[in-house]
C-alpha cells in the first residue's frame, strides 16, 4: 500500500520518476507562512462549530506555530515524497501531535487549501512590490527636480524632434509607473477573495462558516461559487499582465539609458555600482543592469503567455495542469522585485551631463517647429509655414549652418514675415518654456506634474502601508 497521505486507494508506491515529476515542494515551500496561517484559521473555525474539540484546536495551533518556527530557522527538512508544502506540514504536524493533526484536513481539500495559500501569498508579495515601485517613482521625481534646468533633445523615430526638459522625460516614466501602480491595486483587489470552504469543488456537508475563516485571514470577500473558487487563476493572470506591462516600461527606460550612456551620446553616466567592465577591454563601462532588465522582460512576458496557455483548455474544476501556475508567477515576482530595486538605485545615482545635451541641441534643427509656429502666428497658414521652414533647413544643411546662424537678410529672403524677434523664438529655452499647454514641457507644466507626482507618491505609500499592515499577521 502506498504511504502517501492520499494512498489508501493505491496498492503500490508512486514510481520515483513520477514522484519527482509530480512534486512541487521545491518551489511551493515559499508559501509555508500562508499555509500555516490558513490551517490555524481552519482549526479555529472547525472548533467554533464543534467539528473538532477545543483541545484539538489548541494542539493543532501550538504544533503549527512550532513548525513555523522550525522553518523560519531553517530547521525543517522538506520531503519530496510528500509532494508539496501542504502535505509536508500536515505530516509533520500529525507525527508531532497525533490524531488531532489528522483531523485538521476535515472540511477542506488541497484544492481550496492551495488556492487559499496563493491568494494570501500574492497579497503579501504585492505589498512588497508596491514599496519597490514607489521607490522608483520617488527616484524619477528626485531626478526631475535635481536636473530641472537640463534640456535634452526629444526624439521621434529615433531622430531629433523637439527639445524637452529632462524632467519632462523622467515624469513621462513616472506617469507610466503610476498606471502600473493602479494595475497593482486592481491585482490586490482580485487576490482579496477567499476560496476556502470550496473544498475539492462542491463545498462540504459539514456545518462550516467560510466567512469566519476569511475574516480571520484578512480577506474582504469569499467566492460565491465553489467550482470557480478552486479553478480561478484570473488573479494570477492579472498579476502577470501587470508585471509584463511594468517590465516593458522598465525595458523602454533601459533602452534609453543604454544609448544615452554611449560615447556617441554621453547624456548620462551610470554610477560605477550599477555598471560592469570588460575582461579584455580596460576602457569599457557597460550598462549591464539595463541590458539584463531589458532581457528579462521577455522572460516575464513568457510567464504570462505560459499561464494563459495552461488555462485555455481546462475544464472545471481542478486539473493538475494548474500546478504550473506557481513557478512562473514566483519567478515574475522575483524578477520584477530585483528590477525595481535596481532601478531605484540606478536612477538615484546617475549623473546627467547637461553640457552634452545642450551641445547636441545647438547642432540640430529641433527648433524648426518653433520657426514654423512663428510664421503661423504671423498669419501664414501652417502648411505653407512648414514648407518655408523645410526649405530653410535644406538651405542651412547646404551652407553648413543651423537656424540660429542665419542672418536677418537670409531670414527675410525666406519670408518677409520674419522680424528680429525670430531669434528669441528659436532659442532653446523659449522653445521649451513656451510650451505651457496642459501636459507640455514648459516650466509651469512641469511644476504641475511634479506637484501631482508628490501627491501621487503620498497616496501610493498610504495604500502600500495598508496592504503590508493587513498581511503582517503572516510574519
GIJO-V995289 format. One record per pair of residues at least 6 apart in sequence whose ideal C-beta (glycine too) atoms are under 6 Angstrom apart, sorted by the first residue. I is the first residue (numbers start at 1). J is the second residue. D is the distance in Angstrom with one decimal. If there is no record, write none. Layout:
i=(I/I)
j=(J/J)
d=(D/D)
This chain:
i=(2/2/5/23/23/24/24/25/25/25/27/27/28/28/28/29/29/31/31/31/32/32/33/34/34/34/35/35/35/35/36/36/37/38/39/39/40/40/41/41/41/43/43/43/45/45/46/47/47/49/51/51/52/56/56/59/59/60/60/63/63/63/67/67/70/78/79/82/82/86/86/93/94/94/107/107/107/108/109/109/111/111/111/112/112/112/112/112/115/115/116/116/119/122/123/123/124/124/125/126/126/126/127/127/127/130/130/131/132/132/132/133/133/134/135/136/136/136/137/137/137/138/139/139/139/140/140/140/141/143/143/144/144/144/147/147/148/150/150/150/151/151/151/151/152/152/153/153/153/153/154/154/154/155/160/160/162/162/163/163/163/163/163/164/165/165/165/166/167/168/168/171/173/174/176/178/180/181/183/184/187/187/187/190/190/191/192/192/193/193/194/194/194/195/195/196/196/197/198/198/198/201/201/201/202/203/210/211/214/218/223/227/227/230/230/231/231/233/233/236/236/237/240/240/240/243/243/243/244/244/244/247/247/248/250/250/251/251/254/254/254/257/258/258/259/260/260/261/261/261/266/266/267/267/267/268/268/269/270/270/271/274/274/275/276/276/277/278/289/293/296/300/300/303/303/306/307/310/310/314/361/365/367/367/367/368/368/370/370/371/372/372/372/374/374/375/375/376/376/378/388/388/392/396/403/404/411/411/412/432/433/433/435/435/436/436/436)
j=(10/13/87/80/83/84/323/78/80/84/326/327/84/85/326/78/85/85/117/121/71/85/474/117/120/121/85/86/89/117/64/68/474/116/64/104/61/64/213/216/217/57/60/104/212/213/52/54/57/207/106/206/103/100/103/97/100/100/104/93/96/97/89/92/76/88/88/88/91/110/113/101/101/102/204/206/208/199/199/200/200/230/318/195/196/198/199/230/195/230/195/196/191/191/191/471/471/474/333/184/187/188/467/468/471/184/464/464/337/340/341/181/340/460/344/340/343/344/174/177/457/457/344/347/348/170/173/174/453/170/347/167/170/171/166/352/167/166/352/354/163/165/428/432/166/357/160/360/361/366/161/162/164/161/364/366/366/369/361/366/428/431/432/441/432/441/446/352/446/441/446/449/253/453/249/456/246/460/242/242/238/239/242/235/238/235/219/220/221/223/214/219/222/223/229/210/213/210/226/229/230/227/230/317/226/226/222/222/222/470/229/316/317/317/318/316/317/311/325/325/329/307/303/304/332/300/332/336/300/301/304/297/300/297/293/339/294/297/290/293/294/290/287/290/265/267/268/268/270/287/353/356/353/356/357/350/352/351/287/350/349/289/346/285/286/288/284/284/342/339/335/332/335/328/332/328/328/321/324/321/428/393/403/426/431/389/393/425/431/389/385/386/389/422/425/385/417/382/385/417/414/415/414/402/426/426/418/422/418/441/442/443/441/442/442/444/445)
d=(4.0/5.1/5.4/4.8/4.8/4.8/5.5/5.1/5.8/5.4/6.0/5.4/5.4/4.7/5.8/5.4/5.3/5.5/4.5/5.0/5.1/5.6/4.5/4.3/4.1/5.0/5.2/5.9/5.7/5.1/4.9/4.9/5.5/4.9/5.6/6.0/5.4/5.5/4.9/4.2/5.2/4.8/4.3/5.9/5.2/4.8/4.5/5.3/3.8/5.3/5.9/5.7/5.0/4.0/5.7/4.6/4.2/5.7/5.5/4.9/5.1/4.6/5.9/5.7/4.4/5.4/6.0/4.7/5.5/5.4/5.5/4.0/3.5/5.1/4.5/4.2/5.1/5.9/4.5/4.0/5.0/4.2/4.5/5.0/5.3/4.4/5.7/5.5/4.1/5.7/5.7/4.7/5.2/4.4/4.9/5.4/4.4/5.9/5.1/6.0/5.8/4.9/3.9/4.3/5.8/6.0/4.0/5.7/6.0/3.6/5.5/5.7/5.8/4.9/3.8/5.4/4.9/4.9/5.8/5.4/5.7/5.9/4.9/3.9/4.7/4.8/5.6/4.6/4.7/5.1/5.5/3.7/4.3/5.5/4.8/4.6/5.4/4.1/5.5/4.1/5.2/5.8/5.7/5.7/5.0/4.3/4.9/5.4/5.8/5.6/5.0/5.0/4.2/5.5/4.5/4.9/5.3/5.7/5.5/5.1/5.4/5.2/5.4/4.3/5.7/5.4/5.8/6.0/5.1/4.3/5.8/4.7/5.5/5.4/4.4/5.7/4.3/5.5/4.3/5.7/5.4/4.8/5.4/4.1/5.2/5.0/5.9/5.0/5.0/5.9/3.7/4.0/4.9/5.2/3.7/5.6/5.1/2.9/3.7/3.6/5.1/5.5/5.6/3.7/5.8/4.6/5.2/5.8/4.9/5.0/3.6/5.0/4.8/5.1/5.0/5.3/4.6/5.8/5.3/5.6/5.3/5.9/5.6/4.0/5.8/5.2/4.6/5.2/5.3/5.2/5.0/4.2/4.4/6.0/5.4/5.5/4.6/4.1/3.8/4.9/4.3/4.9/5.1/5.1/5.8/4.0/4.7/5.4/5.6/5.4/5.7/4.6/5.9/5.8/5.4/5.3/5.4/4.6/5.7/5.3/3.6/5.0/4.4/5.1/5.0/4.4/5.4/3.7/5.2/4.8/5.2/5.1/5.8/3.4/4.8/5.2/5.8/5.3/4.9/5.9/5.2/5.2/5.9/4.8/5.0/5.3/5.8/5.6/4.8/4.8/4.4/5.2/4.6/5.9/4.7/3.7/5.6/4.5/4.8/4.2/5.8/5.2/5.2/5.9/5.5/5.4/3.9/5.9/5.8/5.1/5.4/5.3/4.9/4.5/3.9/5.5/5.6)
